[in-house]
Amino acid sequence: MELTSASELMLKGGVYATLAQVLNDTEYKKFAAECYDQVLNISSERDTVKGIQCRASAHILRNEMSKACAALDSIEDYVIDH
């Protein structure tokens, strides 16, 4: 079954991230980051708050904290004001 919507990919990424933490398994961590990356391949999601949150999540899963902070900083004003 091919996942086509951002919501499906984000849910799958969240499940994989949870499994990675519970089972201490780096493969699930990799799968989770790939799911979040796939959300960014959907052109209508790439520059949305949801898309940027996915980008930040993928960076966090890869331990790229400065990139995650930069992504989250780019939406800070929007999130605080809404």
C-alpha positions as CSV (number, residue, x, y, z in Angstrom):
1,M,0.0,0.0,0.0
2,E,1.4,3.3,-1.1
3,L,1.0,6.3,1.2
4,T,0.0,9.4,-0.7
5,S,-1.1,12.0,1.8
6,A,1.0,14.0,4.1
7,S,-1.2,12.9,7.0
8,E,-0.5,9.3,6.3
9,L,3.2,9.8,6.0
10,M,3.3,11.9,9.2
11,L,1.4,9.2,11.1
12,K,3.7,6.5,9.8
13,G,6.7,8.6,10.7
14,G,5.4,9.1,14.2
15,V,4.8,5.4,14.7
16,Y,8.4,4.6,13.4
17,A,9.8,7.3,15.7
18,T,8.0,5.8,18.7
19,L,9.2,2.3,17.8
20,A,12.7,3.6,17.5
21,Q,12.6,5.0,21.0
22,V,10.8,2.1,22.7
23,L,12.9,-0.6,21.0
24,N,16.1,1.5,20.8
25,D,16.4,0.7,17.2
26,T,18.2,3.0,14.8
27,E,16.6,1.4,11.7
28,Y,13.1,2.6,12.8
29,K,14.7,6.1,13.4
30,K,15.9,6.0,9.8
31,F,12.5,4.9,8.5
32,A,10.8,7.7,10.5
33,A,13.1,10.4,9.0
34,E,12.4,9.0,5.5
35,C,8.7,9.4,6.1
36,Y,9.1,13.0,7.1
37,D,11.3,13.6,4.1
38,Q,8.6,12.2,1.8
39,V,6.2,14.8,3.1
40,L,8.6,17.4,1.7
41,N,8.4,15.8,-1.7
42,I,4.7,16.8,-1.8
43,S,5.0,20.3,-3.4
44,S,1.8,21.6,-1.7
45,E,3.3,20.7,1.8
46,R,6.9,21.7,1.4
47,D,6.6,25.3,2.6
48,T,3.7,24.9,5.0
49,V,3.9,24.8,8.8
50,K,3.3,21.1,8.7
51,G,6.0,20.6,6.1
52,I,8.5,22.6,8.0
53,Q,7.7,20.7,11.2
54,C,8.3,17.5,9.2
55,R,11.7,18.9,8.1
56,A,12.6,19.7,11.7
57,S,11.5,16.2,12.8
58,A,13.7,14.6,10.2
59,H,16.7,16.7,11.3
60,I,16.1,15.8,15.0
61,L,15.9,12.1,14.2
62,R,19.3,12.5,12.4
63,N,20.7,14.4,15.4
64,E,21.1,17.6,13.2
65,M,19.9,19.9,15.9
66,S,21.1,23.2,14.4
67,K,19.2,22.5,11.2
68,A,16.1,21.5,13.2
69,C,16.3,24.8,15.2
70,A,16.7,26.8,11.9
71,A,13.6,25.2,10.5
72,L,11.6,25.8,13.6
73,D,12.8,29.4,13.9
74,S,11.4,30.0,10.4
75,I,7.8,29.3,11.6
76,E,8.1,30.6,15.2
77,D,6.3,33.9,14.5
78,Y,3.4,32.2,12.8
79,V,3.0,29.5,15.5
80,I,3.1,32.1,18.3
81,D,0.7,34.5,16.6
82,H,-1.9,31.9,15.7
